Amino acid sequence: QVQLVEAGGGSVQSGGSLRLSCAATGIYFSMYRVAWYRQVPGKQREYVASSRSSGSTNYGDSAKGRFAISRDNAKNTVYLQMNNLKPEDTAVYLCNALGDIAGYYWGQGTQVTVSS
């Protein structure tokens, strides 16, 4: 059974930092594009960043210059380092895995709350 488990969310003040992690069981991240999205109630899910199996990375406009995605395939974990957080970053952050060949999975999410 495939499971993606996010961790690292919490409450921080504006300007603070958090590091989220997404750990997988049942699949090997080395064969997956792994992405972070975020969801605010009543709004469309927003793309944050992604890391391809090749190692290349991509960022949404809201993440550029502040967030960094990385992966440790040996630990089957992908990280999202978030710096200079703003109140508008408040959301549930979700991990998504898309297989190079097959497979599409979501985690349950971790809440990030940024206060001004």
C-alpha positions in Angstrom: 0.0 0.0 0.0 1.3 3.4 -1.0 1.5 6.1 1.6 2.8 9.6 1.5 3.2 11.2 4.9 3.8 14.9 5.3 5.3 16.4 8.4 6.9 19.6 9.6 4.0 22.0 9.5 3.2 24.3 12.3 2.6 27.9 13.4 5.3 30.5 12.8 5.5 34.3 12.7 5.9 36.2 9.5 9.5 36.0 8.3 10.1 32.7 9.9 11.0 29.4 8.4 9.7 25.8 8.3 10.9 22.6 6.6 8.3 20.2 5.4 9.0 16.6 4.6 7.1 14.0 2.6 8.1 10.4 3.2 6.9 7.6 1.1 6.2 4.0 1.7 5.3 1.5 -1.0 7.0 3.4 -3.9 10.4 4.6 -4.7 10.7 8.4 -5.0 13.6 7.9 -7.3 11.1 6.9 -10.0 8.7 9.8 -9.3 8.2 13.4 -9.9 7.3 14.7 -6.4 5.5 18.0 -6.0 4.2 20.2 -3.3 0.8 21.9 -3.5 -1.1 24.0 -1.1 -4.8 24.3 -0.4 -6.7 27.1 1.3 -10.4 26.4 1.9 -12.6 27.9 -0.8 -9.6 28.4 -3.1 -8.1 26.4 -5.9 -5.2 24.1 -5.1 -2.0 25.9 -5.9 1.2 24.4 -7.2 4.2 25.3 -5.1 7.3 23.3 -6.3 8.3 20.1 -7.9 11.3 17.8 -8.1 11.7 15.4 -11.1 13.3 12.1 -10.9 16.1 13.6 -13.0 16.8 16.0 -10.2 15.5 19.1 -11.9 13.3 21.4 -9.9 10.6 23.9 -10.7 8.8 26.5 -8.6 5.5 28.3 -8.7 5.6 32.1 -8.6 4.7 32.3 -4.9 7.7 30.1 -4.0 10.4 31.5 -6.2 13.3 33.0 -4.2 11.9 31.8 -0.8 11.3 28.1 -1.0 13.6 25.2 -1.9 12.6 21.7 -2.8 15.1 18.9 -2.3 15.1 15.1 -2.2 16.9 12.3 -0.5 16.2 9.2 -2.5 18.0 7.0 0.0 15.5 8.1 2.7 12.7 8.1 0.2 11.9 11.7 1.3 11.3 15.0 -0.3 11.7 18.3 1.6 10.4 21.8 1.2 12.4 24.4 2.9 10.3 27.5 3.3 12.0 30.8 4.3 10.7 34.3 4.8 7.2 33.0 5.3 4.2 35.4 4.9 0.7 35.2 6.2 -0.5 34.4 2.7 1.5 31.2 2.8 -1.0 29.9 5.4 -2.5 26.7 3.9 -2.5 22.9 4.0 0.6 21.7 2.2 0.2 18.5 0.3 2.7 16.2 -1.3 2.0 14.6 -4.7 3.9 11.8 -6.5 3.6 11.2 -10.2 5.4 8.1 -11.5 7.7 8.3 -14.5 5.8 5.2 -15.8 2.7 4.9 -13.7 1.3 5.9 -10.3 -0.3 9.0 -8.9 -0.6 9.6 -5.2 -1.4 12.3 -2.6 -0.6 12.7 1.0 -3.0 13.9 3.6 -1.3 17.3 4.1 0.3 19.3 6.8 -1.0 22.6 8.1 1.2 25.7 7.9 0.0 28.8 9.7 1.9 32.1 9.4 0.9 35.0 11.7 1.7 38.6 11.1 
